[in-house]
């Protein structure tokens, strides 16, 4: 690789000494922490799983980069913070990325370019994307050591603004922008289960029920005895979704929109709560009421829990509906339903820290492929965080924090005849944590 040998004073002098700046040092990488992600990806095999879902139309005799290598390169780029495919041009010679793709840092061939990545993103058709979605669910199930007795799935969506003429884009009056509104499903521990690209509008009942049915069908194939609890906000509480849950034996706890009949059922509780707060103003006063309710479109009455809150900002009333029989209303609302707010943090990690909103392809299939690639990068970061010491703050760290401290590491990389040496700075501030992770993620030694 051609290196500059020109040293010129570019910075202000220090103690009368000029500071010389140049790029003629040893072959280095600013992403040496990719070796950690490499170990995770090798065990998970995410890139190969996605590649196996694709049909490669290229002439095998002329292929320089396999689909698996292209996908792995793109996932590693996203994990390291390079969300644009254009960054491949600058990174294809980086020794850290070469190691991550099982190539010699000095003697190995260069990685693929941006046009190759773009062709890969536009390669899947609808059937291939369906296979990939199923493969992501299979990977989610296989990420557990054994089938759990119960899982909690949070169904949510997020707005993704677009600035071109992409397929499926739609104007959303609430956000006053064109965009998508993909549905994303996480479990209560933050594992991503699936994602679906769709126009920027609230999903209707039939659409939500169809997506949930397909997802649950795949999970039940691997875990037929696992109890599944669904959590979602009020716009997923539709007759179709409620009936689907009853039909499939799913437990659920959904938000419920306000209406006149619900307000009438708790008017007395609201009045008494406001009167009690008026006598002893100060902290918020919160009370609950459980009752049976059936909307006209529902097939049967269901358990509804009302939360009435009065405080300095006035009165606030919320409702949830559930088929859980036990438990007090206060516990179900505060401990179980309110915990779904954590899904917003998972979406933030996927969207903000891993830039899953880079859905700028003109074709909808390519943008769905991008969501899947960003979901794979999410899995690598999630597993890196899960490998951190228990009860340490790193188990709760955001993905951008993990990237800053564990991936964006400067290192000198030297390839010799029999070994490759990666030398990190002696002043590396996270040596203890890095040693722990390298040991935890290392492949098993010879028997």
C-alpha positions in Angstrom: 0.0 0.0 0.0 1.5 3.4 -1.0 2.2 5.5 2.1 3.1 9.2 2.3 6.6 10.1 3.6 6.1 13.8 3.7 6.3 15.3 7.2 5.3 19.0 7.5 4.5 21.1 10.6 0.7 21.3 10.6 0.1 22.0 14.3 1.0 24.7 16.8 4.5 24.1 18.3 4.7 22.6 21.8 7.3 24.0 24.1 9.1 25.5 21.1 9.1 22.1 19.2 7.3 21.8 15.9 4.8 19.0 15.7 5.2 17.1 12.4 2.3 15.2 10.8 2.5 12.4 8.3 1.0 9.2 7.1 4.1 7.1 6.7 3.8 4.9 9.8 3.4 1.1 9.9 0.4 -0.6 8.4 -2.3 0.2 11.0 -6.1 0.0 11.4 -8.4 2.3 13.3 -10.9 -0.6 13.8 -8.9 -3.3 15.4 -11.9 -4.2 17.6 -13.4 -5.8 14.6 -11.5 -8.9 15.7 -14.1 -9.2 18.5 -17.0 -8.9 16.0 -15.2 -11.4 13.8 -15.3 -14.0 16.5 -19.0 -13.4 17.1 -19.8 -13.6 13.4 -17.8 -16.8 12.9 -19.8 -18.5 15.6 -23.1 -17.1 14.5 -22.5 -17.5 10.7 -25.0 -14.7 9.9 -23.4 -13.8 6.6 -23.5 -17.4 5.4 -27.1 -17.8 6.5 -28.2 -14.9 4.4 -26.0 -15.9 1.4 -27.6 -19.3 1.4 -31.0 -17.7 0.9 -29.8 -16.0 -2.3 -29.3 -17.3 -5.9 -26.0 -16.1 -7.3 -26.5 -15.5 -11.1 -22.8 -14.7 -11.6 -20.4 -16.8 -13.6 -18.5 -18.9 -10.9 -15.3 -18.7 -12.9 -15.3 -14.9 -12.7 -16.4 -14.4 -9.1 -13.8 -12.7 -7.0 -16.0 -12.0 -3.9 -18.5 -14.5 -2.7 -21.9 -13.4 -1.5 -21.0 -14.4 2.0 -17.9 -12.2 1.9 -19.8 -9.2 0.5 -22.6 -9.6 3.1 -20.0 -10.0 5.9 -18.1 -6.9 4.8 -21.3 -4.9 4.8 -22.3 -6.1 8.2 -18.9 -5.3 9.6 -18.9 -1.9 8.1 -22.3 -1.1 9.8 -21.0 -2.4 13.1 -17.9 -0.2 12.9 -20.0 2.8 12.2 -19.6 3.0 8.4 -23.3 3.1 7.4 -22.7 4.1 3.7 -21.8 1.6 1.1 -19.6 4.3 -0.4 -17.2 3.8 2.5 -16.2 0.4 1.0 -13.9 2.2 -1.4 -11.7 3.5 1.5 -12.0 0.4 3.7 -11.3 -2.4 1.2 -7.6 -2.2 1.9 -7.9 -1.7 5.7 -6.0 -4.6 7.5 -8.6 -4.7 10.3 -11.4 -5.4 7.8 -9.2 -7.9 5.9 -8.7 -9.9 9.0 -12.5 -9.7 9.8 -13.1 -11.3 6.3 -10.5 -14.0 6.8 -7.9 -12.5 4.5 -4.3 -11.7 5.1 -3.9 -8.1 6.3 -0.9 -7.6 3.9 -1.0 -10.5 1.4 -4.7 -11.0 1.1 -6.6 -9.5 -1.8 -8.6 -6.3 -1.5 -12.2 -6.4 -0.4 -15.1 -5.7 -2.6 -16.0 -2.2 -3.8 -19.2 -0.1 -3.4 -20.7 -1.1 -6.7 -20.4 -4.8 -5.7 -22.2 -4.1 -2.5 -25.0 -2.2 -4.3 -25.5 -5.2 -6.7 -25.7 -7.5 -3.7 -28.4 -5.3 -2.1 -30.4 -5.3 -5.2 -30.1 -9.0 -5.8 -32.8 -10.5 -3.5 -36.3 -10.9 -4.8 -39.4 -11.3 -2.6 -39.0 -15.0 -2.1 -35.3 -14.6 -1.1 -36.3 -11.9 1.4 -39.0 -14.2 2.9 -36.3 -16.9 3.3 -34.0 -14.4 5.0 -36.8 -13.3 7.4 -37.4 -17.0 8.3 -33.6 -17.5 8.7 -33.5 -14.5 11.1 -36.2 -16.0 13.2 -34.4 -19.4 13.2 -31.2 -17.6 14.3 -33.1 -15.9 17.1 -34.4 -19.2 18.4 -31.0 -20.9 18.1 -29.4 -18.0 20.1 -30.9 -19.6 23.2 -29.1 -22.5 24.9 -32.5 -24.3 25.3 -36.1 -23.4 24.6 -37.4 -20.9 27.2 -40.6 -21.5 29.0 -41.8 -18.0 28.1 -40.8 -15.1 25.9 -42.1 -11.6 25.7 -42.3 -10.0 22.2 -42.6 -6.2 21.8 -44.2 -5.2 18.5 -43.5 -1.6 17.5 -42.9 0.6 14.5 -40.7 3.6 13.7 -40.8 6.4 11.1 -38.0 6.4 8.5 -37.8 9.6 6.5 -36.8 9.3 2.8 -35.8 12.0 0.4 -36.2 10.4 -3.0 -38.8 8.4 -5.0 -38.4 5.0 -3.4 -41.0 2.3 -3.8 -43.5 2.1 -0.9 -42.7 5.7 0.3 -45.8 7.5 1.6 -46.4 10.9 3.0 -47.1 10.9 6.7 -49.1 13.9 7.9 -48.0 13.5 11.5 -44.3 13.7 10.7 -44.9 16.0 7.7 -42.5 14.0 5.6 -42.4 11.2 3.1 -41.0 7.9 4.4 -41.4 4.3 5.5 -42.8 3.0 8.8 -41.2 -0.5 9.3 -42.5 -2.9 11.9 -39.8 -4.1 14.3 -40.1 -7.0 16.8 -37.8 -7.4 19.8 -37.9 -9.7 22.8 -37.8 -8.4 26.4 -34.0 -8.9 26.5 -33.4 -6.7 23.4 -32.8 -9.5 20.8 -34.2 -8.5 17.4 -36.6 -11.0 16.0 -37.7 -9.5 12.7 -38.4 -6.4 10.7 -40.7 -5.5 7.8 -40.5 -2.5 5.5 -43.8 -0.9 4.8 -45.3 2.5 3.9 -45.5 5.3 6.4 -49.0 4.8 7.7 -50.5 3.1 10.8 -50.8 -0.6 10.1 -54.3 -1.8 9.8 -55.6 -4.8 11.8 -55.5 -7.3 8.9 -51.9 -6.3 8.1 -50.7 -6.4 11.7 -52.4 -9.8 12.3 -50.9 -11.3 9.1 -47.4 -10.2 10.1 -47.8 -11.5 13.7 -49.2 -14.8 12.5 -46.3 -15.4 10.2 -43.8 -14.6 12.9 -45.4 -16.7 15.6 -45.8 -19.6 13.1 -42.0 -19.6 12.6 -41.2 -19.4 16.3 -43.6 -22.2 17.2 -41.9 -24.5 14.7 -38.8 -24.4 17.0 -40.5 -23.9 20.3 -43.9 -25.6 20.3 -44.2 -25.5 24.1 -43.0 -22.0 24.8 -45.6 -19.5 26.0 -45.5 -16.2 24.1 -46.7 -12.9 25.5 -47.2 -10.0 23.0 -46.9 -6.4 24.0 -47.8 -3.4 21.9 -49.3 0.0 22.0 -52.9 0.9 21.1 -52.8 0.9 17.3 -52.0 -2.9 17.4 -55.1 -3.5 19.5 -57.4 -4.4 16.7 -60.2 -7.0 16.5 -58.1 -9.0 14.0 -55.0 -9.1 16.3 -57.1 -9.9 19.5 -58.9 -12.7 17.7 -55.6 -14.0 16.4 -54.1 -14.1 19.9 -57.1 -16.1 21.1 -57.0 -18.5 18.2 -53.2 -19.2 18.6 -53.3 -19.3 22.4 -51.1 -16.2 22.8 -51.1 -14.1 25.9 -51.2 -10.4 25.3 -51.2 -7.0 26.9 -52.0 -4.0 24.6 -52.6 -0.4 25.0 -56.3 0.6 24.4 -57.4 3.9 22.9 -59.8 6.2 24.8 -63.5 6.4 24.0 -66.7 7.6 25.6 -67.8 4.2 27.0 -64.4 3.7 28.8 -64.6 7.2 30.2 -68.0 6.6 31.6 -66.8 3.4 33.3 -64.2 5.2 35.3 -65.8 8.7 35.7 -66.4 8.0 39.4 -62.7 6.9 40.0 -61.4 10.0 38.2 -63.6 12.3 40.3 -62.6 10.7 43.6 -58.9 10.7 42.6 -59.0 14.4 41.7 -60.8 15.2 45.0 -58.2 13.2 47.0 -55.3 15.0 45.2 -57.0 18.4 45.9 -56.9 17.7 49.6 -53.2 16.8 49.7 -51.6 18.3 46.6 -48.0 17.5 45.8 -46.8 14.2 44.3 -48.8 12.5 41.6 -51.7 10.3 42.7 -52.2 7.1 40.7 -55.1 4.7 41.0 -56.3 1.7 39.0 -59.5 -0.1 38.1 -60.1 -3.4 36.5 -63.3 -4.1 34.6 -64.8 -6.1 31.7 -65.3 -4.3 28.4 -66.3 -5.2 24.9 -66.1 -2.9 21.9 -68.7 -3.4 19.2 -66.2 -4.8 16.9 -64.8 -7.3 19.5 -65.9 -10.9 19.4 -66.2 -11.1 23.3 -65.6 -9.0 26.4 -62.1 -8.7 27.6 -60.2 -7.5 30.8 -59.5 -3.8 30.7 -57.3 -2.0 33.3 -57.6 1.8 33.7 -54.9 3.9 35.1 -56.0 7.2 36.5 -53.3 9.7 37.4 -53.7 13.3 38.8 -50.8 15.6 39.4 -49.6 19.2 39.0 -50.0 18.9 35.2 -53.6 17.8 35.5 -55.4 14.5 34.9 -54.1 11.7 32.7 -56.0 8.4 32.1 -54.7 5.4 30.2 -56.1 2.0 29.4 -54.7 -1.5 28.6 -56.4 -4.7 27.6 -55.1 -8.2 28.4 -56.1 -11.8 28.6 -53.9 -12.4 31.7 -56.1 -13.6 34.5 -53.9 -13.2 37.5 -52.2 -10.2 38.9 -53.4 -6.8 40.2 -54.0 -4.1 37.7 -51.3 -1.9 39.2 -48.7 -4.7 38.7 -49.8 -5.5 35.2 -49.6 -1.9 34.1 -46.5 -0.6 35.9 -44.3 -3.7 35.8 -45.4 -5.6 32.7 -47.0 -3.2 30.2 -44.8 -0.1 31.0 -41.7 -2.3 30.5 -42.5 -2.2 26.7 -41.0 1.3 26.7 -37.6 -0.4 26.7 -38.4 -1.3 23.1 -37.9 2.4 22.2 -34.3 2.1 23.4 -33.8 -1.0 21.2 -35.2 0.8 18.2 -32.8 3.7 19.0 -29.8 1.4 19.0 -30.9 -0.2 15.7 -31.9 3.1 14.1 -29.6 5.8 15.5 -26.5 3.9 16.5 -26.5 1.5 13.5 -28.2 3.8 11.0 -30.9 1.4 9.9 -32.8 4.3 8.4 -30.3 4.4 5.4 -33.1 3.1 3.2 -32.2 5.2 0.1 -32.4 2.5 -2.6 -35.0 3.0 -5.2 -36.4 -0.5 -5.0 -38.3 -1.8 -2.0 -36.6 -5.2 -2.0 -33.2 -3.5 -1.7 -34.3 -1.4 1.2 -35.8 -4.5 2.9 -32.4 -6.2 2.4 -30.7 -3.2 4.1 -33.0 -3.6 7.1 -31.9 -7.2 7.4 -28.2 -6.3 7.1 -28.6 -3.7 9.8 -30.4 -6.3 11.9 -27.4 -8.6 11.6 -25.1 -5.8 12.7 -27.5 -5.3 15.7 -27.1 -8.9 16.6 -23.2 -8.6 16.5 -23.4 -5.6 18.8 -25.9 -7.2 21.1 -23.8 -10.3 21.5 -20.7 -8.2 22.2 -22.6 -6.5 25.0 -23.9 -9.8 26.3 -20.3 -11.1 26.5 -19.3 -8.3 28.8 -18.9 -9.1 32.5 -22.1 -9.7 34.4 -23.3 -6.9 36.7 -20.9 -4.5 35.0 -22.1 -1.2 33.4 -21.0 -2.5 30.0 -24.0 -4.9 30.1 -26.2 -1.7 29.8 -24.0 0.3 27.5 -25.4 1.8 24.3 -24.0 0.4 21.0 -22.3 3.6 20.1 -20.5 3.5 23.5 -19.4 -0.1 22.8 -18.2 0.9 19.4 -16.2 3.8 20.7 -14.4 1.8 23.4 -14.2 -1.7 22.0 -14.2 -1.4 18.2 -12.6 1.9 17.3 -9.1 0.8 18.4 -5.9 1.9 16.7 -3.5 -1.0 16.2 -0.4 -2.0 14.2 -1.0 -5.1 12.2 2.0 -7.1 10.9 1.6 -10.3 8.9 4.5 -12.7 9.1 5.0 -16.1 7.5 3.5 -18.1 10.4 1.4 -15.6 12.3 -0.3 -12.3 12.3 0.5 -9.8 15.1 -2.0 -7.2 16.2 -0.4 -4.6 18.5 -2.6 -2.4 20.5 -1.3 0.8 22.3 0.1 0.3 25.7 -2.0 3.2 26.9 -5.3 1.6 25.7 -7.8 2.6 28.5 -9.9 -0.6 28.3 -7.2 -3.3 28.5 -8.9 -5.2 31.3 -12.3 -5.4 29.5 -10.6 -6.2 26.2 -8.6 -9.1 27.7 -11.8 -10.4 29.2 -13.7 -10.3 25.9 -10.9 -11.8 23.9 -10.8 -14.7 26.3 -14.6 -15.0 26.4 -15.0 -15.0 22.6 -11.9 -17.0 21.7 -12.6 -20.3 19.9 -12.3 -23.5 22.0 -8.7 -24.8 22.1 -7.7 -28.2 20.8 -9.0 -31.2 22.8 
